[in-house]
């Protein structure tokens, strides 16, 4: 894949190339090499032919993969440095044990950087999400980040059984979509949207055990809103992130959220998605079906699931996106009034 994405934040800048792939191992030692930067010892619990399969997608700050084990084994060692890990056991993985605790349908095994101990039963199948800690600090509201750290020592993230099930299904759908349609990762806007959705899904999963902090003063929210809008006028709406808006406005994520709700009755993320949807429509209206597709335009604007894009587009504009593409305007018909 020839796309190169430069990860930008206050803590570091690095070049990351999104990738998808799969691999197999027929020996525990090969497994140990495959899963680095995990530093794990894989000890089969019974005699038999070892078999392991992994399917993965990586992007800036995030790795998502599904792995299956043919025989039971015990994993012991260290998790990757500076990484938050959450596991989502699939039905055949519900009999396994993480850090001495059995899996239940209303919580997920989680771990901050540190020791790892897992007993996986024969046929174990689960999804693993790895998120770099700086992303959690940047994207999550403070109360969600604190709640995550609070429950991490117990290695279980309590939630509801409905939320846990929906989260697992959503992750599996995302992984399969990226694997079968890897070209979507060539769009930096699509990668940004995937990261936003992943972290938003994780935040919604967290049950905050204490009240949210009070609103900032109206004057502070108004000032932050003005600075945020000035910033948004100067950037590419398809790839800007919520933490970047918050940092430019000089306010916290929570204050930014209240400010957007005050002004637009939308969260910052919902506002960005609305702007991206309208930008996608404008592109469709000046494009030709001979040279582009609805899916390509959707991905260019950060909508990496064509079917969902079509549903959301129809709901917003009362027509399918293909109509705008089949009956485009001339580009000069959509020129701005003031140049």
C-alpha positions in Angstrom: 0.0 0.0 0.0 1.5 3.3 -1.1 -0.3 5.7 1.2 1.8 7.4 3.9 -0.1 9.1 6.8 1.7 11.6 9.0 0.4 11.4 12.6 0.3 14.8 14.1 -0.2 15.7 17.7 1.5 17.6 20.5 3.4 14.6 21.7 5.0 13.2 18.6 5.0 13.1 14.8 5.7 9.9 12.9 5.0 8.3 9.5 2.6 5.4 9.6 1.5 3.2 6.7 -1.9 1.6 7.2 -1.8 -2.1 6.4 -4.1 -5.1 6.3 -3.1 -8.8 6.2 -3.2 -12.2 7.8 -0.8 -14.8 9.0 -0.6 -18.3 10.3 1.7 -20.2 12.7 2.1 -23.9 13.2 4.4 -23.7 16.2 4.2 -21.6 19.5 7.6 -20.1 18.8 6.5 -18.8 15.5 3.4 -17.3 17.2 5.6 -15.6 19.7 7.5 -13.9 16.9 4.4 -13.0 14.9 2.7 -11.1 17.7 5.5 -8.8 18.7 5.5 -6.2 20.3 3.7 -8.5 22.7 6.4 -10.3 24.7 4.6 -13.5 25.4 5.4 -17.1 26.1 2.9 -19.5 24.5 2.6 -22.8 26.4 0.1 -25.4 25.0 -1.9 -26.9 27.8 -2.3 -30.3 26.0 -0.5 -32.3 23.3 -1.7 -31.7 19.7 -1.0 -29.9 16.5 -0.6 -26.2 17.2 -2.5 -23.9 14.8 -2.9 -20.2 14.9 -4.5 -17.7 12.5 -4.6 -13.9 12.7 -6.3 -11.3 10.4 -5.3 -7.7 11.1 -5.6 -4.0 10.2 -3.2 -1.3 11.5 -3.4 2.4 11.2 -1.9 5.4 13.1 -2.2 4.7 16.8 -4.5 1.7 16.4 -4.3 -2.0 15.6 -7.3 -4.3 15.3 -7.1 -8.0 14.8 -8.9 -11.3 15.1 -7.0 -14.4 16.2 -8.0 -18.1 16.5 -6.2 -20.9 18.3 -6.7 -24.5 17.4 -5.5 -25.9 20.7 -5.6 -24.6 24.3 -2.6 -22.6 25.5 -1.4 -20.3 28.3 -0.1 -16.9 27.4 2.2 -15.2 29.9 4.5 -12.2 29.5 4.3 -8.4 28.8 1.8 -6.4 26.8 3.1 -3.7 24.4 4.5 -0.5 26.0 2.2 2.5 25.9 -0.7 0.5 24.6 -4.2 0.0 26.0 -5.6 -3.4 25.0 -9.2 -4.7 25.0 -10.3 -8.2 24.1 -13.7 -9.1 22.7 -14.2 -12.9 23.0 -16.4 -14.4 20.3 -18.8 -17.3 21.2 -16.1 -19.9 21.0 -13.8 -17.8 23.2 -16.2 -17.4 26.1 -14.7 -20.3 28.1 -11.3 -18.7 28.3 -9.8 -16.9 31.4 -8.1 -13.6 31.4 -5.9 -12.6 34.5 -7.6 -15.4 36.4 -11.1 -14.1 35.7 -13.7 -15.9 33.5 -15.3 -14.0 30.7 -18.9 -12.7 31.1 -21.2 -11.1 28.6 -21.4 -7.8 30.4 -17.7 -6.9 30.6 -14.6 -7.1 28.5 -11.0 -8.0 29.5 -8.8 -5.0 29.3 -5.2 -4.2 30.2 -2.9 -1.2 30.4 0.8 -1.7 29.7 2.1 -4.4 32.1 1.9 -8.1 32.8 -0.3 -10.5 30.8 -1.7 -13.9 31.8 -4.4 -15.7 29.8 -5.6 -19.2 29.6 -7.2 -19.8 26.2 -9.3 -22.9 25.7 -9.3 -25.1 22.6 -10.8 -23.3 19.6 -10.5 -19.8 21.2 -11.6 -17.0 19.0 -11.5 -13.3 19.9 -11.0 -9.8 18.6 -8.3 -7.5 20.1 -8.2 -3.8 19.9 -4.9 -2.0 20.7 -4.9 1.8 21.2 -1.9 3.9 21.9 -2.3 5.7 25.3 -1.8 9.2 23.8 -4.9 8.7 21.6 -7.0 7.8 24.6 -5.8 10.9 26.4 -6.5 13.1 23.3 -9.8 11.7 22.3 -11.7 10.5 25.4 -13.5 12.9 27.7 -11.6 13.2 31.0 -14.2 11.3 33.0 -14.1 8.4 30.5 -10.3 8.3 30.6 -10.3 8.3 34.4 -12.9 5.6 34.5 -10.9 3.5 32.2 -7.8 3.8 34.3 -9.8 3.2 37.5 -11.1 -0.2 36.3 -7.9 -1.3 34.5 -6.4 -2.7 37.7 -9.2 -5.2 37.8 -8.6 -6.1 34.2 -12.3 -5.9 33.4 -14.3 -3.1 31.7 -17.9 -3.4 33.0 -20.7 -2.4 30.6 -24.0 -3.8 29.5 -24.4 -7.1 27.7 -26.1 -5.3 24.8 -23.3 -2.8 24.4 -20.6 -5.5 24.6 -22.3 -7.6 21.9 -22.8 -4.6 19.6 -19.2 -3.5 20.1 -17.9 -7.0 19.1 -20.2 -7.1 16.0 -19.1 -3.6 15.0 -15.4 -4.4 15.4 -15.8 -7.6 13.4 -17.6 -5.8 10.6 -14.9 -3.1 10.5 -12.1 -5.6 10.4 -13.7 -7.7 7.6 -14.6 -4.5 5.6 -11.0 -3.3 5.8 -9.6 -6.7 4.9 -11.8 -7.1 1.8 -11.6 -3.5 0.7 -8.1 -2.4 1.7 -8.1 0.5 -0.8 -10.3 2.5 1.6 -7.2 2.9 3.8 -5.5 4.9 1.0 -7.8 7.8 2.0 -6.5 9.8 5.0 -10.1 11.0 5.5 -11.4 7.4 5.8 -8.6 6.5 8.2 -9.4 9.5 10.3 -13.1 8.6 10.4 -12.3 5.0 11.3 -10.2 6.2 14.3 -13.0 8.6 15.3 -15.6 5.8 15.2 -13.4 3.3 17.1 -12.7 5.7 19.9 -16.3 6.9 20.0 -17.5 3.3 20.2 -15.0 2.7 23.1 -16.2 5.8 24.9 -19.8 4.8 24.6 -18.9 1.4 26.1 -17.5 2.9 29.3 -20.0 3.2 32.1 -18.9 6.4 34.0 -19.4 5.8 37.7 -19.7 9.4 38.7 -21.4 12.6 37.4 -20.0 14.6 34.6 -18.2 17.8 35.5 -20.3 21.0 35.4 -20.4 23.2 32.3 -17.8 25.8 31.8 -19.0 29.4 32.0 -21.0 30.7 29.0 -18.3 33.3 28.1 -15.6 30.6 28.1 -17.7 28.3 25.8 -18.5 31.3 23.5 -14.8 32.2 23.2 -13.8 28.6 22.5 -16.6 28.3 19.9 -15.4 31.4 18.1 -11.8 30.1 18.0 -12.9 26.7 16.9 -14.9 28.1 14.0 -12.0 30.3 12.9 -9.8 27.2 12.9 -12.4 25.2 10.9 -12.4 27.8 8.2 -8.8 27.2 7.5 -8.5 23.4 7.6 -9.6 20.4 5.5 -12.9 19.3 7.1 -12.4 15.8 5.9 -9.3 15.0 8.0 -9.3 17.4 11.0 -9.7 15.7 14.3 -11.7 16.7 17.4 -8.6 17.0 19.6 -7.1 19.3 17.0 -10.2 21.6 17.2 -10.1 21.5 21.0 -6.4 22.4 21.1 -6.9 25.3 18.6 -9.8 26.6 20.6 -7.9 26.4 23.8 -10.7 24.6 25.6 -11.2 21.1 27.0 -13.0 18.4 25.0 -16.0 18.7 27.4 -16.2 22.5 27.0 -15.9 22.1 23.2 -18.8 19.6 23.3 -21.0 22.0 25.3 -20.2 24.9 23.0 -21.2 22.9 19.9 -24.4 21.7 21.5 -25.2 25.4 22.4 -24.6 26.6 18.9 -25.6 23.7 16.6 -27.5 21.2 18.8 -24.8 18.8 17.6 -21.7 17.3 19.2 -18.4 18.3 17.5 -18.2 14.8 15.8 -21.8 15.0 14.5 -21.1 18.5 13.2 -18.0 17.3 11.3 -19.9 14.4 9.8 -22.7 16.7 8.7 -20.1 19.0 7.0 -18.4 16.0 5.4 -21.7 14.7 4.1 -22.5 18.0 2.4 -19.0 18.3 1.0 -19.4 14.8 -0.5 -22.7 15.8 -2.1 -21.1 18.9 -3.7 -18.3 16.6 -5.1 -20.9 14.2 -6.5 -22.7 17.1 -8.2 -19.6 18.2 -10.1 -18.3 14.6 -10.9 -19.0 12.3 -13.8 -20.0 8.7 -13.4 -17.5 8.0 -16.2 -14.6 8.9 -14.0 -15.6 8.2 -10.5 -18.0 6.2 -8.3 -20.2 7.0 -5.3 -18.0 4.7 -3.1 -14.8 6.6 -4.2 -16.3 10.0 -3.3 -17.7 8.7 0.0 -14.2 7.3 1.0 -12.5 10.6 -0.1 -14.7 12.4 2.5 -14.2 9.9 5.3 -17.2 7.6 4.8 -15.5 4.2 4.6 -18.7 2.1 4.6 -20.5 2.6 1.2 -23.8 1.0 2.3 -24.1 3.1 5.4 -23.1 6.2 3.5 -25.9 5.6 1.0 -28.4 5.1 3.9 -27.3 8.2 5.8 -27.2 10.2 2.5 -30.7 9.3 1.6 -31.9 10.1 5.1 -30.3 13.6 4.9 -31.1 14.5 1.3 -34.2 12.4 0.5 -32.5 10.8 -2.5 -29.7 8.3 -3.2 -26.2 9.6 -3.8 -26.2 8.0 -7.3 -28.8 10.5 -8.4 -26.4 13.4 -7.8 -23.6 11.6 -9.7 -25.8 10.6 -12.6 -27.1 14.2 -13.1 -24.2 16.4 -12.2 -24.1 20.2 -12.4 -21.4 21.9 -14.2 -18.7 23.0 -11.8 -19.2 26.7 -12.5 -22.9 26.3 -11.4 -21.6 25.6 -7.9 -19.1 28.4 -7.8 -19.2 30.6 -4.6 -21.0 33.9 -4.8 -18.0 35.8 -3.5 -14.6 35.0 -4.9 
